[in-house]
Amino acid sequence: MKYVLAGDVGGTKTVLCLYSVSNDTSNNAVVQEVHKTTYPSSGYAFFSELIVSFLSEFTSTNKNKNSKQPNSHTQMKRTNTHMNLD
């Protein structure tokens, strides 16, 4: 199973959502929302702090579930620029 982190980052608020992506028995993609949170953008000096907060919140709320946790070191690609983040 793979995970996709999607976000809408604005000057007032930032919405982050984690999706799980897998294939069903017919090899069709199955996308499910796993975790979604809205943050005040002014509450974070760096985008990386917001991501750490989001993933920490996700892992703390899902400790007792038998689901595979997302990899903490993955590559991120911004869709509106040619910049990749590691």
Buried (B, 14 or more C-beta within 10 A) or exposed (E): EEBEBEBEBEEEEBEBBBBBEEEEEEEEEEEEEBBEBEBEBEEBEEBEEBBEBBBEBBEEEEEEEEEEEBEEEEEEEEEEEEEEEE
